[in-house]
Amino acid sequence: MAGELARRTSCRVARVIVLDSGVLIAYLNPADAHHERVVSFLVEHADEQFSVATLTLSECLVHPVRSDQLPIALESLRMLELDVEDMRERDAIPMARLREETRLKMPDAVVLHTAMAFAGSVATTDRALSVAAGRVGVAAQLLV
């Protein structure tokens, strides 16, 4: 318990990296074109805190549900020790404004909003999200 608490405390001072669904999908699928780059990135940044929005997590679980691989996918994701961030009513207006400002699709606007809310950065396989993040002052790592 003490070791777990110490680890959690150290994670709170680590930089937050918000992952988009493309990163999680590539991580879960060894045949994905971005799999090797994503895994390398996750290993290189293992001492940092990975975060995802609930919507993002749901997006990456569609294929595992469809292919009856959900338990395997959940176990793989558990190894990343993701912080899963819930959306709240107070997030609705800032996300709508961000989506309008950036012209991103809502799932990408949610990723960007999450990064902004936690003063984090974004890891993505989506060039449009990477560019939009830069335009609003959020660091982004494009993993392609």
VMD Tcl script that draws the C-alpha trace (Angstrom):
set ca {
  {0.00 0.00 0.00}
  {2.75 2.47 0.90}
  {4.59 1.69 -2.34}
  {1.41 2.21 -4.31}
  {0.79 5.55 -2.60}
  {4.36 6.67 -3.25}
  {3.99 5.77 -6.92}
  {0.71 7.66 -7.19}
  {2.23 10.68 -5.49}
  {5.14 10.67 -7.92}
  {2.72 10.43 -10.84}
  {0.96 13.56 -9.71}
  {4.12 15.58 -10.32}
  {4.84 13.87 -13.63}
  {3.85 15.56 -16.84}
  {0.41 14.56 -18.13}
  {0.22 13.22 -21.67}
  {-3.30 12.88 -23.03}
  {-3.57 10.04 -25.54}
  {-6.01 10.08 -28.43}
  {-7.90 7.04 -29.68}
  {-5.51 6.54 -32.61}
  {-2.64 6.04 -30.17}
  {-4.62 3.53 -28.12}
  {-5.87 1.68 -31.21}
  {-2.32 1.42 -32.55}
  {-1.07 0.24 -29.16}
  {-3.68 -2.53 -29.05}
  {-3.12 -3.70 -32.64}
  {0.34 -4.98 -33.60}
  {-0.70 -4.87 -37.28}
  {-1.49 -1.14 -37.12}
  {0.84 1.03 -39.20}
  {1.63 3.18 -36.14}
  {2.03 0.35 -33.60}
  {5.84 0.35 -33.36}
  {6.11 4.14 -33.13}
  {3.36 4.29 -30.50}
  {4.89 1.53 -28.37}
  {8.30 3.22 -28.57}
  {6.75 6.52 -27.47}
  {4.91 4.90 -24.56}
  {8.10 3.17 -23.40}
  {10.16 6.37 -23.73}
  {7.60 8.26 -21.63}
  {6.74 5.52 -19.13}
  {7.68 7.78 -16.21}
  {5.00 10.29 -17.21}
  {1.28 10.09 -16.52}
  {-0.93 8.96 -19.39}
  {-4.48 10.25 -19.39}
  {-7.52 9.67 -21.59}
  {-11.05 10.98 -21.70}
  {-13.81 8.43 -21.16}
  {-14.98 9.03 -24.73}
  {-11.49 8.25 -26.05}
  {-11.34 5.02 -24.09}
  {-14.73 4.03 -25.48}
  {-13.57 4.72 -29.05}
  {-10.57 2.43 -28.76}
  {-12.69 -0.40 -27.32}
  {-15.16 -0.65 -30.23}
  {-13.06 -3.13 -32.22}
  {-12.18 -5.31 -29.20}
  {-15.90 -5.50 -28.35}
  {-16.78 -6.36 -31.97}
  {-14.08 -9.04 -32.20}
  {-14.78 -10.51 -28.74}
  {-11.31 -9.44 -27.53}
  {-12.40 -7.03 -24.81}
  {-10.73 -8.81 -21.84}
  {-7.39 -8.89 -23.67}
  {-7.68 -5.22 -24.66}
  {-8.59 -4.16 -21.13}
  {-5.62 -6.03 -19.68}
  {-3.27 -4.39 -22.21}
  {-4.68 -0.95 -21.38}
  {-4.42 -1.63 -17.65}
  {-0.65 -1.94 -18.08}
  {-0.53 1.71 -19.17}
  {-2.00 2.80 -15.81}
  {-4.21 5.34 -17.56}
  {-5.98 8.07 -15.67}
  {-9.47 8.08 -17.19}
  {-11.01 11.54 -17.03}
  {-14.77 11.95 -16.85}
  {-16.54 14.79 -18.60}
  {-18.71 17.04 -16.51}
  {-21.39 19.59 -17.25}
  {-18.90 22.42 -16.72}
  {-16.85 21.00 -19.63}
  {-19.68 21.30 -22.18}
  {-19.34 24.97 -23.11}
  {-15.51 25.06 -23.24}
  {-15.53 21.91 -25.41}
  {-18.16 23.37 -27.74}
  {-16.13 26.57 -28.07}
  {-12.92 24.63 -28.68}
  {-14.60 22.48 -31.32}
  {-15.93 25.59 -33.06}
  {-12.57 27.39 -32.85}
  {-10.49 24.47 -34.10}
  {-13.04 22.82 -36.43}
  {-11.97 19.46 -35.00}
  {-14.40 16.58 -34.72}
  {-15.84 16.40 -31.22}
  {-13.77 13.35 -30.09}
  {-10.59 15.26 -30.98}
  {-11.87 18.42 -29.31}
  {-12.47 16.33 -26.17}
  {-8.84 15.12 -26.26}
  {-7.57 18.67 -26.67}
  {-9.86 19.99 -23.93}
  {-8.61 17.27 -21.58}
  {-5.00 18.24 -22.24}
  {-5.81 21.90 -21.63}
  {-7.68 21.11 -18.41}
  {-4.66 19.29 -16.97}
  {-1.97 21.53 -18.48}
  {-0.80 18.49 -20.37}
  {0.32 17.64 -23.85}
  {-1.28 15.47 -26.53}
  {0.02 12.31 -28.18}
  {-1.81 11.60 -31.42}
  {-1.70 9.85 -34.77}
  {-3.93 12.58 -36.23}
  {-2.19 15.44 -38.02}
  {-5.23 17.75 -37.75}
  {-5.33 17.32 -33.97}
  {-1.60 17.96 -33.73}
  {-1.88 21.18 -35.75}
  {-4.93 22.38 -33.80}
  {-3.16 21.70 -30.51}
  {-0.25 23.88 -31.59}
  {-2.62 26.68 -32.58}
  {-4.09 26.80 -29.06}
  {-0.73 26.49 -27.30}
  {-0.81 22.80 -26.37}
  {2.29 20.72 -27.09}
  {1.56 17.74 -29.32}
  {3.54 14.71 -30.35}
  {2.51 13.37 -33.77}
  {3.23 9.63 -33.79}
  {3.29 8.79 -37.49}
}
mol new
graphics top color blue
foreach p $ca { graphics top sphere $p radius 0.5 }
foreach p [lrange $ca 0 end-1] q [lrange $ca 1 end] { graphics top cylinder $p $q radius 0.2 }
display resetview
